[in-house]
C-alpha cells in the first residue's frame, strides 16, 4: 500500500528474509522476483511516495520512501 491508499495484495506469495521483490504497475508475467499489478494507470507518485509492506496480520514489515515525505 502507498501513502495515497493504492493497494496491491500478494496472493499466496512468500518473501524470504533479506529477499528482494519488485512490484510493477503494468502488465507482465509474475516471477519469483517480479510481480505485476496489471494496472493501466500509474500508481506511484514520481515526486514523493511511501510504499508499505505488511504481513498477513497487517503488521508493517518494511517501508520505502522517496522524494519529500508526506
Secondary structure, DSSP 8 states (H G I E B T S, - for coil): -BTT------SS----TT---EEESS-----SSEEE---SS--S-SSEEEEEEE-TTS-EEEEEEEES--
